[in-house]
Amino acid sequence: MTNRSHALSRMPQIMGAVSVAALALAGGPALAQNKTVKIGFISTFTGPPAAIGNDMKNSFELGLDHHGRKLGGLPVEVIYEDDQTKPEVGVQKTQKLIESDHVDFVVGYIWSNVLLASLKPLVDSKTMTVVTNAGASQLAGELCSPYVFSTSWNNDQTPAAVGLYMNQKGVKTAFLIGPNYAAGKDMLAGVQSTFKGQIVGQELTRWPDQLDFSAELSKARETKPDAIFAFYPGGAGVQFVTQYAQSGLKGQIPLYTAFTVDDLSLPRLKDLAIGIPGAQEWVADLPNDANKKFVADYKAKYHASPSFYGAQTYDAVGLIDSAVTAVKGNLADKEGMRKEMEKADFKSVRGAFKYGNNHIPIQNFYLQDAVKNADGSYSLHTVATIVKDDQDKFHDKCPMK
Amino acid sequence: MLYLIEQFLNGIQLGMLLFLLAAGLTLIFGIMDLVNLAHGSLYMIGAYFAATFADWTDSFVLGTVLALIATLIVGMALEVIAIRRLYGRDHLHHVLGTFGLLLFFNELVRLIWGPAGMTLSLPSEMLTAVQVLPGLYYPVYRLVIIAVTLAVAALLYLLVMRTRLGMLIRAGASNREMVGALGINIKLLYTLVFGLGAALAGFAGLMQAPILTVQIGMGENILIAAFVVVTIGGIGSIRGAFVAALLVGLVDTIGRAFVPDLLHRYLSEAAASGLGRSLSSMLVYVVMALILVVRPEGLFPAASR
């Protein structure tokens, strides 16, 4: 009796607790509406590669503008961090974004070595990550993660496409050169995976401080190859192509490139870039509507041409938007976001693509060429499709199915 | 054999650039006892000026001449405004102060010219290679660099050894206090020397601009090599800087060209390429260490300059 009366007297309290719980449940989605999508953005904003970082940032901002500064209905907050091209700085900034800013997404990474250093904290904390450039082969293979997606490529795919093109052009012997870091090694391995001719010489130069390639160009001339293949991203590409032209090799030994002539280096290379083919998964003149809008609005807003770095970063906005929309703003539902992102269901500026089991795009690679326009400016144009729906060679090593 | 000569020319050309940078550095270090980390910034400024003026005037030669004058002015202004306050202080203060200047100049250049960098285009007649020996082609512009730098070195030699200003410079390097005590306007002398050093750095920057590029922070890596040259050559000695610059340029180039191939003969492919690359980038410092063991003051120490 006493027990029962005790229980009865507590009834209002229990009722109160239940109703609060019910309210909280009902109010869940409503509360989520007040939240923001917090995005940490890592790129390089100091030193010469700042030109790349700015292009990525500009494209990301333009993407947010195109989505009305909201992703999946939630307002967006972006925190930009500078990796200074250094792996040790990159990992610090990544940890800061995860641990003290508690970001929902991490976006960016230009450099393979910076990405590899930063990957562990990202994977351990299960932070949703969109890599918009760096294509370290390890990420496609044994280090793949359910929460890490790429809007770029694996390093070896682009040079592998160049290797195929070199076969088409009847190149029998080649001299390979690139910088001595993670991506440089991947790139040279990439050409060799498809090129059927003989490699007569191979050089990996000091990175990032070696800018004079006279000794290496002399070596290339000495080995008398049918062609030279080079990978020099960013400002180093300007230096390499300029010195190649000055050495008088341009008329004698043709140069094939990956990530060396791009929309950022072209205004500086001008005529020197003409006649130097390269491969890319995105070119500014790809004829789809999303790309036309991206390129036109970028030019209008920033008075410059976007590069592939920017295009890949612009795509990250669409990818994140699709994920947040699918889970109706519930950012804790990482499984839901992962499943949606695997569909790649957004308007990519490269045209539609699919994701492989390792979250690396399966996509086309195009042959591109520099052209001088009637108004005296220069731009890159698509010449042909080298490979259709290309998948990287490391996806078998990725344990995800 | 032709290949060896070609790599030799590459080494000499790199040495010439290092000499231009190191000559100014060693003058400033030797005479004013100032460790100038901002020397690389003047190298950068020279290149940016040249690219800008060449763009305005549509002439490579005119652009470089204007840039040289502008860098000289910037150097003298810098001395009057900032550097003057660092004399007589501890070297640590020099390092701190000039490092601050280096950051300042990087940011200033970013504000004025933007982060993307610039290009100094060569006239088309310099964009090719010429036959120097039967079967040996060499880039015209790199030959121009060698020739022009030799001329600058000769002029510098005449200036230092044959003129009154040069006499004061030499006297200042040997005994600063005494020069001041003899009634020489040491303030003006310092401003001139710093300006000369700045112009030499700017000249190095604009000469290399068409080969490498014009970008923020371009002077920082090469400054390390220039300090190596100054140390090997003996602080304050222009002759030492010349010999050391050639030595460093040759060692670096020959190392890059031949060490990996040489190791291939004795080691496996993978080991040779890994070790070869590390060894060839270390080689310059190994040579510096060896020279300093034998001659701790450098090749041409103060007493014999």
Interface residues (C-beta under 8 A of the other chain):
Chain A: G47 P48 A50 A51 N54 N180 Q202 L204 T205 R206 D209 L211 D212 S214 A215 E216 S218 K219 R221 E222 G235 V238 Q239 T242 Q243 A245 Q246 S247 G248 L249 L264 R268 L269 K270
Chain B: Y3 E6 Q7 N10 Q13 L14 R110 P115 A116 G117 M118 T119 S121 L122 M126 L127 T128 A129 Y137 P139 V140 Y141 R142 P210 I211 L212 T213 Q215 I216 G217 M218 N221 T253 R256 A257 S273 R277 S281
